[in-house]
Amino acid sequence: MEETLIISDEKKLYDAATEGNASLFQKLLQKNPFLLNKIAFSCTHKSPLHIATHQRNLNIVQQILDKNPELAEELDSQKSSPLHIAAAKGYVEIASILLSEAPKMCWSRDCRSMNPIHVAAMNGRVDVLEKLVEEDGFAAMERLDRGETVLHLCVKHRQLGALKVLVDKLGEFVCEEDDAGDTVLHLAVRFRQVEVIQYLVECNKIDKKSKNSKGQTPLKILKQSISKSGSDKTTQKIKEILKLRSTNNQSSTPQVEWLTKKRDSIMVVAILKRDSWI
């Protein structure tokens, strides 16, 4: 009989979280303060905190964390934490609360190998992205499959706003290449993203003559595209942008050498910090 009541209360708790019924949720926890500790969410694949976060119910999120803050570290069937969900949805207030309880979840990777910073960037959730990077900028330097950076991810998903935030916060990290030797400028040219190319060239951080593993510069990628598909207004505009400025010689100044060394040291610290969470 007692087991039946507990199961019934579990269902009521899930229903209250799904429906955003904060008063019922509170009553259920008052009736059984240990209900959250006893819940097994193998059937729904999500904890009440995942559900409340998805529903953007700040009241219920806070109730859950007050009773059981460890749920901030729980993963669903897609290996997503509640912070992943808040990042994907752009829920800054909830992300802030979750970070206060479990800041290390900035490093947690879902089934696509993405941490919450990657998720916020690819979805263009600029406000949440700023909050996450402010909390832990090292997590923003975590690589994806094929060595892609979060900046490559921004270009692939056409998120110029997120790209600008990250370039501002991470600086010379914008120069990083993926496993194929492509910088974000190579990628932007390949995807014919005029505004992104314009922005990257104006930043004057990436060497426009840098070659990927195939020996291609961004301009060569453009020329190969023209030879296959012909020229149009977009390709002409990109060509003009790429030829607009002289290339930034990254090895010519002591300042750039210092920045490069600083970036490398940050990467080492990031790896050590990540490993400490494992």
Sequence and secondary structure as in RCSB ss.txt:
>XXXX:A:sequence
MEETLIISDEKKLYDAATEGNASLFQKLLQKNPFLLNKIAFSCTHKSPLHIATHQRNLNIVQQILDKNPELAEEL
DSQKSSPLHIAAAKGYVEIASILLSEAPKMCWSRDCRSMNPIHVAAMNGRVDVLEKLVEEDGFAAMERLDRGETV
LHLCVKHRQLGALKVLVDKLGEFVCEEDDAGDTVLHLAVRFRQVEVIQYLVECNKIDKKSKNSKGQTPLKILKQS
ISKSGSDKTTQKIKEILKLRSTNNQSSTPQVEWLTKKRDSIMVVAILKRDSWI
>XXXX:A:secstr
 HHHHHHHHHHHHHHHHHHT HHHHHHHHHH TTHHHH   TTTSS HHHHHHHTT HHHHHHHHHH GGGGG  
 TTS  HHHHHHHHT HHHHHHHHHH GGGGG   TTS  HHHHHHHTT HHHHHHHHHH GGGGG   GGG  H
HHHHHHTT HHHHHHHHHHHGGGGG   TT   HHHHHHHTT HHHHHHHHHHT S TT   TTS  HHHHHHHH
HHHH   HHHHHHHHHHTTS    TTSSHHHHHHHHHHHHHHHHHHHHHHHH 
